[in-house]
Amino acid sequence: MGLKVGLLGVGPVGDRIIRVLRERKFPIDGELVVMATSAREETLADQTFQVRKIEANLFKGLDLVFFAGKEGAKGASVQWGRTAIDNGCIVIDNGGDFRMYPEYPLVVPEVNMAAVTSETRYICNPNCSTIQMVVALAPLHRAACLRRVVVSTYQAVSGWGEAAMNQLREETTQFLSGREPEHDPAVFARAIAFDCLPHIDRFLANGYTKEELKMVSETRKILNDPNILISPTTVRVPVMVGHSESINAEFAGEMSAVKAIQILSSLETSPGVVLIDGPATDPDSKEVRKDSLERRYPVSADLQRDEYKDAVLVGRVRDDTTRPNAINLWCVSDNLRKGAATNAVQIAEAMLDRGLL
Ligand SMILES: NC(=O)c1ccc[n+]([C@@H]2O[C@H](COP(=O)([O-])OP(=O)(O)OC[C@H]3O[C@@H](n4cnc5c(N)ncnc54)[C@H](OP(=O)(O)O)[C@@H]3O)[C@@H](O)[C@H]2O)c1
């Protein structure tokens, strides 16, 4: 027997949730109920859907609703989250409005599924940049107790929704035809084509951005350790899909690149991680790249491959030669899939496995 399932929000994350549900054969009883701010016919995940205009009645009879709407006071979660629960639904919310509420678990299934209990009605999906960092660091934390992280992100425009992807397309066309890119300040504060913007979400009084603060507070909540020190810089780059992160991590216990590689290369100790590291031995590589020290590493384009599309790809694992028990690594993941849709669907799958749905 399947579940009655709804989806609120049909931006890139909503589209990926439909794809992931279909790919993973999530047991849905009848039709997926798709909702947004207005009623219309829309093609999502290569399929035509009748999108319904959101109203309270639509939640009646649904077991599970994925929320993929905008954040904030006029956003989907603030306006409709409580209504969904009151109508008997379990909610898995991609938005950031309730992530730090102590009563709502913030979950990465590979790391802290135990936070979801039979009482849980509302589960928050973490921020995309937090999810991939935590999947990569949790196994190392379990082995040697993480104490401090310095992270710089290289985040795709799709992290800011459909409007941001359109903005990059338009600006790129303008730039390549010799014109100055005209940016819409409602999307990005500066032009993004062929440039990097050290600015994601709103600035806070201390000079950090809200995205940076999310990486600090969400990581501590997921790893259940308020003492981990995290120093982030989040940067928007002209990539369509796929966030990359450069991470420096320092541990209380013994840690080295050799030990980290051993842990991260095992699916048993590091679920969700694929290590792409080591000497580049491609015999077909062009002459100019024939360097005996050349190494393999992951990039966003690798996420197109079926075996990598839902993984957190890790490479460039090195000792930090300036500090004991500290390492550097690079990690890459699809912000729309593992950073949002896949993580949400994995939570639902794990709840089903545990009899919580
Ligand atoms: N993009 C990412 O990488 C990423 C990663 C992790 C988490 N998230 C979070 O996931 C959510 C969705 O992201 P997205 O990029 O897909 O957003 P998006 O492109 O802005 O799409 C938002 C969707 O939500 C609907 N919506 C907005 N406000 C609503 C309301 N009050 N009631 C009902 N529907 C409403 C919109 O309806 P209309 O179509 O009718 O306007 C639209 O379909 C956001 O909270 C975002 O922060 C995104």
The ligand as a Gaussian input file, in Angstrom:
#p B3LYP/6-31G(d) Opt

LIG

0 1
 N       17.500000      25.608000      -4.899000
 C       18.255000      24.947000      -4.013000
 O       19.417000      24.565000      -4.251000
 C       17.710000      24.669000      -2.655000
 C       18.396000      23.806000      -1.824000
 C       17.894000      23.545000      -0.561000
 C       16.722000      24.141000      -0.160000
 N       16.058000      24.989000      -1.003000
 C       14.798000      25.571000      -0.549000
 O       13.736000      24.892000      -1.236000
 C       12.653000      25.777000      -1.465000
 C       12.290000      25.789000      -2.943000
 O       13.404000      26.227000      -3.692000
 P       13.294000      26.554000      -5.263000
 O       14.662000      26.964000      -5.637000
 O       12.622000      25.442000      -5.994000
 O       12.303000      27.844000      -5.207000
 P       11.563000      28.692000      -6.345000
 O       12.151000      28.472000      -7.682000
 O       11.505000      30.074000      -5.815000
 O       10.066000      28.080000      -6.341000
 C        9.217000      28.297000      -5.263000
 C        7.888000      27.592000      -5.498000
 O        7.105000      27.738000      -4.316000
 C        5.818000      28.265000      -4.634000
 N        5.436000      29.175000      -3.526000
 C        6.105000      30.243000      -3.067000
 N        5.422000      30.828000      -2.055000
 C        4.307000      30.091000      -1.879000
 C        3.190000      30.170000      -0.986000
 N        3.089000      31.126000      -0.078000
 N        2.244000      29.233000      -1.068000
 C        2.327000      28.258000      -2.001000
 N        3.353000      28.121000      -2.872000
 C        4.327000      29.029000      -2.814000
 C        5.995000      29.013000      -5.911000
 O        4.731000      29.005000      -6.543000
 P        4.468000      29.677000      -7.989000
 O        5.183000      28.776000      -8.956000
 O        2.997000      29.626000      -8.129000
 O        5.052000      31.052000      -7.871000
 C        7.050000      28.160000      -6.629000
 O        6.445000      27.098000      -7.319000
 C       13.106000      27.145000      -0.903000
 O       12.618000      27.275000       0.414000
 C       14.601000      27.049000      -0.895000
 O       15.187000      27.879000       0.061000
 C       16.520000      25.259000      -2.232000

